[in-house]
């Protein structure tokens, strides 16, 4: 992959590139005005919906009042409160609980959700090409394409007291009475982790299957001649060959550890499990929009954005060093 | 001989694993489906596993006679039909410009866009800004912010950079300008990727609930998924009242219980997706692979 991107610069600096009609920067800009026309909508949209909200983060340092005049005017008319909202976040007792839930849910999701696509890809690779493999793969993508709303509906139905899972457990005599899965706080972390894994393992296996398809088939031929079993071939050829992909995706996953999600927690939670379900994003929404503490919500959001940014950048540097390639 | 026996055991384990994953993935959908097709009273008896016991379309009839659902379907179809082509157009135009190495300030613009993938204002300032633009409670909030997506831009740009350079050089010699090169030469060649991006965009439009749930108050602007959230919330609160009381309430229920209604609504929101994505599978697998290799 890095070969490809390295080959391009030489290939690209073809004669057509250097023929500035008017010479100089202005001439080139004039020649490229149509390119800028094509870019213009995206430039404006990105400014309006990504950069303006970043400037809007200033509201985390003031005491924004819903009825106190227009949003940007309040930047100048409202009291500057410094880091007061951040202090409040760190000292009011919620911080530890929110971070614990966020990290625990992310970590458990990785614990199941990271290895499963790898195992799945290895197994799919062993299947003979044919209708069974194709059908299986199609079905395995299904949960990825449905919304969390639908997934949540399915999950609460499966886990309800009269649902399939409880009937299975009582039928097999594993438990005497149905378990109230959705009412038990500590179980919520596991439910999130398993739901995340269920939803995305099939789709995430695509990346690994792509890496597997790039393996030189001669390696397997040689192994067969040497009498290696299929299990040995999988463990000693396939798995080591996709190791770089695994490492890169693992590093990236660590970079996203603060993004425990919003949809799944918000849609699956209820008041009995709130102590365990609330993560940074649902907390921001609850305080910032539902309870009207706008500046506080913005401060919590800013805290998350900054930490997440630092994580992703350091992780990107790590990935770069390990594979000598950047993420972008 | 020993090797063959080992392989046999191994393949048995592989198929057992695959079948288990198949069941875990597919069965929940099937279960929802058969409950939605079962009569409401009979569903209360529970123990529905493989087939509907008392076949009934009453829940679907109920759902599809509800004006709120029809309104939601209309909003959802409209945002998908309008938002998808516009987004694919905006993003591919940008991708084309950024795929040109000769573009002045190419690196600056890449940084300008990619930075927004890694840092953002977060929900609260975003809401405030939408309010300032008068997009709260406005149908356009479903369309305009979604016209840009940096990740898709990277995928399309990568694909365009892989196209043979000679194509637009010869067009340039023939006197074609950038617009003509883009629309007549590059865009038709990019169709497989555009299909992938179009599919992803359309599905995210169809699936989105949060923007409708948070940024609109008008009942006429609720998407199908946002209505489904409401139904889910009612169910979640209902299950907290306790099963005994639920059973008591259910005695009074008419031909259609909230459970079967919920399943039918879930199916109505799911079926269009299940019917579309398998046909575009070869495109998105290729598109994802491409994105993976580059990123």
Interface residues (C-beta under 8 A of the other chain):
Chain A: X1 X4 X5 X8 X9 X11 X12 X13 X14 X15 X16 X17 X18 X25 X28 X29 X32 X34 X35 X36 X37 X38 X39 X41 X42 X43 X45 X46 X48 X49 X50 X51 X52 X53 X54 X55 X56 X57 X59 X70 X71 X72 X119 X120 X123 X124 X126 X127 X136 X137 X138 X139 X140 X141 X142 X143 X145 X146 X147 X149 X150 X152 X153 X154 X155 X156 X157 X158 X160 X161 X162 X164 X167 X182 X183 X198 X201 X202 X203 X206 X207 X210 X211 X227 X229 X230 X231 X245 X262 X263 X267 X270 X271 X272 X281 X284 X285 X288 X289 X294 X297 X298 X301 X302 X304 X305 X309 X312 X313 X327 X328
Chain B: X3 X6 X7 X10 X11 X14 X17 X18 X21 X22 X24 X25 X26 X27 X28 X29 X31 X32 X35 X46 X47 X49 X90 X91 X93 X94 X96 X97 X98 X100 X101 X102 X103 X104 X109 X110 X112 X113 X114 X116 X117 X118 X119 X120 X121 X122 X123 X124 X125 X126 X127 X128 X129 X131 X132 X133 X144 X145 X147 X148 X150 X153 X154 X161 X162 X165 X168 X169 X172 X177 X178 X179 X182 X203 X206 X207 X208 X209 X210 X214 X225 X228 X229 X232 X235 X236 X237 X239 X240 X243 X262 X263 X266 X269 X270 X273 X274 X277 X278 X281 X285 X288 X289 X292 X293 X294 X295
